[in-house]
Amino acid sequence: MLTSAWRRLQVPSEVPDFPEWTQATPERRAHVERVAALANSWADAMNTPAQERERWLRAVYLHDSLRDAPLELLTSLTDDRWHWPSLLHGPAAAEYAARHGERDRGVLDAVRYHSVGYAGWDVVGRMLYLADYLEPGREFRDEERRDMAARVPREPRVVLKEVAAERLHWLVTSGWPFIAETVEFWNALARGS
């Protein structure tokens, strides 16, 4: 259940929206709206310029735009290194967005690697990674994640490392393979880059 503070998060009406080619369930769209609201609240707290905020929100609305697309479409847009079907939606959405006119490399990299991490991210990638994990609709460790989300505007690098560590711990315990970008991402965080 969402606390009242989390329910008040909203996205301004003048920001990006789902692309017309989105293939996502209503539940997935609700998740994306919560991610957008959280990222937008951070942009407010961090006095983020409008153009940068718009980049963050474009990435948010693209990141799960093909989450519920048929596997055949996802595989047609990705290469073989994305071993698991559940990882295909990010790279596929980035490719589809590029084919439909998205030219911002930071936005495309944020979307492509949002599930696995990427050492080459600019701020948009890091904010999407954080907001996707910390959004209030996820039903685990609510209080801890809420506290982490509240700290993002003050200490984004510290929280990014904490979130990455949690996600890597989950990967190790689940037995999923690590792709090179995930390893490079963690190594960059460990070095303080």
C-alpha angles and dihedrals in degrees: 000000000000119000118233093253091056093046091057093064108113139174118228114246094237095066130094121289137198113306114250090247094059116138105192135128121245088256091053091048089052089053090052091049090054091048089051093048092050094047090047092052089053091049088054093048092047095046089237114188114252094247092054092045088053090053090052091051094045088056091047094053092046099045098080098020091118097031092118098035120124115276090239091061092046094050092046089059099044140055130240097266091079092083102181125059091225090063096052099082096072098051090040092051091048091051093046092047090051090051088052095052109277106142104167106111091201092055092046093048091048091054095041096052103027092116097046110028130245130219092210096061123128119209095289092061093048093048093049092048091051097043093046091055099037100043111131098240095070110103106221133086091352097174095047093046091047089053091048091049091051090053096052096089091052101038111013096160093052093049091044090057091047093050092046090050091052092048092047091049088054091049092051094048093045094053094232116150121254117235118215093255092058092052092046090048093054092044090053091050091048090052090049094244 
